[in-house]
Amino acid sequence: MAHYLITGAAGGIGRTLISHLAGHELTLVGRTAATISALGHPSLAADLTTEAGAAELEAFLSTRPPLDGAAHCVGSLLLKPAHRLTFAEWRGVQATNLDSAFLLLQVLAKVPMRGSLVFVSSVAAGLGLANHEAIAAAKAGIEGLVRSAAASYAASGLRINAVAPALTETPLTAGMVANEQIRKAVTAMHPLGRLGTPDDQAAAIAWLLSPASSWITGQVLAVDGGLRTVRAK
C-alpha cells in the first residue's frame, strides 16, 4: 500500500483518481473544508496558490506517513481572447494553475518525497486554440516546469511527469458541453470521436504514479483523443 497526495481532490478528475487509487493511503487537499473533508480520507483545506497555503500543507504532511507520489489535479476554464481578458483574470488563471504547481513542487522537494509527481496540463499548451491564451500560457508553464524539475530532482528519486487532456467532461466543463451545438463541434475535432472522461485522465495519472512507470520522467502524456497530433480526416 502506497501513500499518495491528491491536490484539487474535489474536482472531477481528482474525485475519480481517488477511486482509481482505492486500497492505498490517501491525503487530500482542496480549497473548501466541507467539500474536501466529505471525501472520506485525511484532508487539508488550503489555498495552494499562496505561500501560506503551501506552508500549511508542508506542516500537515509532517504529521502524515512519507509520500510515495502526488497528483496535482488542478484546472480552470476561462476562454477569452487576450483583448477581452482583464489582468486580474489573467493572474487568476496563472495562480490557480501554475503558481499552485510551483508551490506544490517546492513543498514536495523539501519534505522530501521519493516516487512520482504528476501534474495536469492541457492540449492547449501544445496546440494553438482560439481564445485559450490564459490557460495555454499557464499549462505551457507547467510543461516547462515538469521537464526542468524532472532533471533537477532525478538524482533524488523523484519522477515528474504530466498528463495533457483535451476537453474532458467534468463539472468544470458541464456548462460548455451542455450546449449541443458546441458539444458536436468540439467532439468532431477529436480523431477518436468523443470527449474525454475523468476516467481517461485518472487512469493515466494512476499509471504514472505507479511503479509500472518507474523509468519515465520529464514527459507529457497527451490524453486527448488524438487531438494534439492526429488528423484523421
C-alpha positions in Angstrom: 0.0 0.0 0.0 1.4 3.4 -1.1 0.6 6.8 0.2 -0.5 9.4 -2.4 -1.3 13.1 -2.1 -4.0 14.5 -4.4 -4.5 18.2 -4.7 -7.6 19.5 -6.4 -9.2 16.3 -5.0 -12.7 17.7 -5.1 -12.7 18.3 -8.8 -13.9 15.9 -11.5 -10.5 14.3 -12.2 -9.4 14.4 -8.5 -12.5 12.6 -7.3 -12.2 9.9 -10.0 -8.5 9.4 -9.2 -9.5 8.7 -5.6 -11.4 5.6 -6.8 -8.5 4.5 -9.1 -6.2 4.6 -6.1 -8.6 2.6 -3.8 -6.7 0.4 -1.3 -3.9 3.0 -1.0 -3.4 5.6 1.8 -4.5 9.0 0.5 -4.1 12.5 1.7 -6.4 15.0 0.0 -6.1 18.8 -0.4 -8.8 21.3 -1.6 -9.8 24.8 -1.0 -13.2 24.2 0.7 -13.1 22.4 4.1 -16.6 21.0 3.9 -16.2 19.6 0.4 -12.7 18.1 0.9 -13.5 16.6 4.3 -16.5 14.8 2.9 -14.4 12.7 0.6 -13.6 10.2 3.4 -9.8 10.5 3.7 -7.4 12.6 5.8 -7.6 16.0 4.3 -6.5 19.6 4.4 -8.4 22.7 3.3 -5.7 25.1 2.0 -5.2 27.6 -0.9 -2.1 26.4 -2.7 -1.9 29.5 -4.8 -0.4 31.2 -1.8 2.8 30.7 0.2 0.7 30.5 3.4 -1.3 27.6 1.9 1.9 25.8 0.9 3.3 26.2 4.4 0.0 24.7 5.8 0.5 21.7 3.5 4.1 21.3 4.5 3.1 21.3 8.2 0.3 18.8 7.6 2.5 16.4 5.6 4.8 16.3 8.6 2.0 14.5 10.5 1.3 12.0 7.8 3.3 8.9 6.5 6.0 9.5 3.9 4.6 10.1 0.4 5.1 7.7 -2.5 3.5 10.0 -5.0 1.4 13.1 -5.6 -1.0 14.3 -8.2 -1.8 18.0 -8.8 -5.3 17.7 -10.3 -6.0 21.4 -10.6 -7.5 23.3 -13.5 -9.7 26.2 -14.5 -11.7 27.2 -17.5 -11.6 30.8 -18.9 -11.9 31.1 -22.6 -11.4 34.7 -23.9 -9.1 36.3 -26.4 -6.3 38.4 -24.9 -8.0 41.7 -25.7 -11.1 40.7 -23.6 -9.1 39.4 -20.6 -8.6 41.7 -17.6 -5.2 41.4 -16.0 -6.9 40.2 -12.8 -8.5 37.3 -14.8 -5.1 36.5 -16.4 -3.4 36.5 -13.0 -6.2 34.3 -11.6 -5.6 31.6 -14.2 -1.8 31.7 -13.7 -2.2 31.5 -9.9 -4.7 28.6 -10.0 -2.7 26.5 -12.4 1.0 27.5 -12.5 1.6 29.1 -9.1 0.0 26.2 -7.3 2.0 23.7 -9.3 5.3 25.5 -8.4 4.4 25.8 -4.7 3.5 22.2 -4.5 6.8 21.2 -6.1 8.6 23.4 -3.6 6.8 21.6 -0.7 7.5 18.1 -2.0 11.1 18.9 -2.7 11.5 20.0 0.9 9.6 17.1 2.5 11.4 15.3 0.7 9.4 12.9 -1.4 10.6 9.9 -3.4 8.4 8.5 -6.1 6.2 10.2 -8.7 4.7 13.6 -9.0 2.1 14.1 -11.8 0.7 17.5 -13.0 -2.3 18.2 -15.2 -1.5 20.3 -18.3 -3.8 20.8 -21.3 -3.9 20.1 -25.0 -3.9 23.9 -25.4 -0.3 24.0 -24.2 0.9 22.5 -27.4 -1.8 23.3 -29.9 -3.0 26.8 -30.8 -6.6 27.0 -29.9 -8.6 30.3 -30.2 -9.5 32.1 -27.0 -7.2 29.9 -24.9 -4.4 32.5 -24.2 -4.6 32.4 -20.4 -4.9 28.7 -19.9 -2.5 27.9 -22.7 0.2 30.0 -21.1 -0.4 28.6 -17.7 -0.3 25.0 -18.8 2.7 25.5 -21.1 4.4 26.8 -18.0 3.6 23.6 -16.2 5.1 21.5 -19.0 8.3 23.6 -18.9 8.3 23.1 -15.1 7.9 19.4 -15.5 10.9 19.0 -17.8 13.2 21.2 -15.8 12.2 19.8 -12.4 12.5 16.2 -13.7 16.1 17.0 -14.4 16.7 18.8 -11.1 15.3 16.0 -8.9 16.0 12.8 -10.8 19.0 12.1 -8.5 16.7 12.4 -5.5 14.5 9.7 -6.8 11.6 12.0 -7.7 10.0 11.4 -11.1 7.9 14.3 -12.5 5.5 14.0 -15.4 2.2 15.4 -16.6 -0.9 14.4 -18.5 -2.4 16.8 -21.1 -6.1 16.4 -21.5 -8.3 17.7 -24.3 -11.9 18.7 -23.3 -13.0 16.3 -20.5 -16.5 16.0 -19.2 -16.3 17.3 -15.6 -18.3 19.7 -13.5 -15.9 22.4 -14.7 -16.9 21.9 -18.3 -20.5 21.0 -17.8 -21.8 24.4 -18.9 -19.9 24.3 -22.1 -20.8 20.8 -23.2 -24.5 21.2 -22.3 -24.8 23.3 -25.4 -25.5 20.7 -28.1 -24.1 22.7 -30.9 -20.8 23.3 -29.1 -20.7 19.7 -28.0 -21.0 18.4 -31.5 -18.4 20.8 -32.9 -15.8 20.0 -30.2 -16.4 16.3 -30.4 -15.8 16.4 -34.2 -12.4 17.9 -33.5 -11.2 14.7 -31.8 -10.0 11.9 -34.1 -11.3 9.3 -31.7 -14.8 10.8 -32.0 -15.7 11.5 -28.4 -14.9 13.8 -25.5 -12.7 12.7 -22.7 -13.9 11.4 -19.4 -12.5 11.7 -15.9 -11.7 8.0 -16.0 -9.5 8.6 -19.1 -7.4 11.1 -17.2 -7.4 9.4 -13.8 -6.3 6.1 -15.3 -3.3 7.8 -16.9 -2.4 9.6 -13.7 -2.7 6.4 -11.6 -0.3 4.7 -14.1 2.2 7.5 -13.9 2.0 7.4 -10.1 2.6 3.6 -10.0 5.8 1.6 -10.1 4.8 0.4 -13.6 6.1 3.7 -15.0 9.2 3.7 -12.9 11.5 4.5 -15.8 9.5 7.5 -17.1 10.2 11.1 -16.1 10.1 14.5 -17.7 7.3 13.5 -20.0 3.9 15.0 -21.0 1.4 12.3 -21.8 -1.4 13.5 -24.2 -4.7 12.0 -23.1 -6.7 13.9 -25.8 -8.3 11.5 -28.2 -5.5 12.3 -30.7 -6.3 16.0 -30.9 -2.8 17.2 -30.4 -1.0 15.1 -33.0 -3.5 13.2 -35.3 -5.5 14.4 -38.2 -7.9 11.5 -39.1 -9.8 13.3 -41.9 
